[in-house]
Amino acid sequence: MNRLIVFYLVVSFAALGGCSQHLGNFTALSTATYRPENIDNNHLTYKNVHGKSRQVFVLGIPVSGSPKLDHAVAEALKNGKGDYMQNAQLYTFWWSVILFGSAGFEVEGDVFNTMK
């Protein structure tokens, strides 16, 4: 009886999982047109802005579109009301809970609006 309980606990913990990996740091990221002559602290709009692009899957079958890095960067620029990111950090992640899961990209950095 005790072995059966231990077996179910081990299988349950093996089925629950997740991981995040730091892919790199970037001096500059943008998916929009920006003015390089206006990159200074006067044009900083927000610090530590997040953007995410993810894919959801059920039983290992993708239900939504593939995650894309440019979508994560575009979301961060939209959230920060800007057109250019500095000091950006890029992560990839995945998690799974037996039947459901998600995977994708996340970017975090300081957003500038060079068009002001």
N, C-alpha and C positions, 0 to 999 in steps of 0.2 A: 504494500500500500504506500509506504513512504517513498519507494523508488518511483512509483507512478506519479506522485505529486512532484518530486524533484524533476522528473522528465518533463512534465507539463510546464513547470516554471522555466526550465532551460529553453524549451521550444518557444515559449511566450517572449522571453527576453531576446531570443535570436530573431524573432519576427519583428520586434520593435527596434528600429535603428535610425540613425541619422548621421550626417557628416557635413562639415563645412571646411573648405580649403581656401586659403589665401593665395590668389593667383599672382598678385603683384601690386606695386605702387606705380602711379603714373603722375608725372609732372603736370600734364595737361590732357584733357579729354573734351570732346565736343562732337555733337552730331548736327550742329546748327552753324550758320554763318556768323562769324564774330569779327570784331575789329581789334587786331592785335595791338594797335597803338593805344587802346584804352584799357589795357590790363594793368590795373593798379588797385590799391586798397580802397580808393574812392568808389570803385565799381563793384565791390563785394556786396552781395545781397544777403546770403545766408551761409553759415558754416555747418559742416557735418550733415549735409543733405543726403537722403537715401533714395535710391531708385532700385526697382526689382523687376525682373522678368522671369516668369516661372511656367512650368509645364506640370499639369496635373495628370496622374494616371490612376487607373483602377485595375486591379489584378495584373499589373504590369503593362497594360494597354494605354497608350496616350489618349487622353480625352480632349486636351487642348493643344494649341500649336506649340511648336518648339520654342524654347527660351532663346532670346537673342540679346547679345551684349548691347547693341545699339538701342534697343528698346529700354533697357535698364538705364542707360545714360540719358536718353530722351526724357524718361520719367523723372529722373533726378533734376534735370534742367527745368522741367515744367514745375516741379515742386518748389524749386528754389527761385523761380521767376527769372531765369538767366539764360545765357547762351554759351557758357564756357565753364569748365570745372578745373580747379587746381587741387593738387595734393589728393588725388583720387586713389582710393583703394578698391581693388576688385576681388570679389569672393565668388566661389561656386558652392552650391549647397544641394543636398538631397535629404529627404526623410521618408520613412515608410512606416505605416501602422497596419500590418497584416494585409488588408485589402486595398488601402488607399495610400497615395504618396505624392510627393512633389519634388521637382528638381529645377534648378535655374541659376541665374546670375544675380548678384547684388553689388551695387557700387555705392560708395560713400565719399563725399568730398566737399570742398568749398565752392560755391557757385557765384559766378560774376555775371553782371549784365553790362557788356561792353557797348551796347547801343544807346545808353543814356547820354 
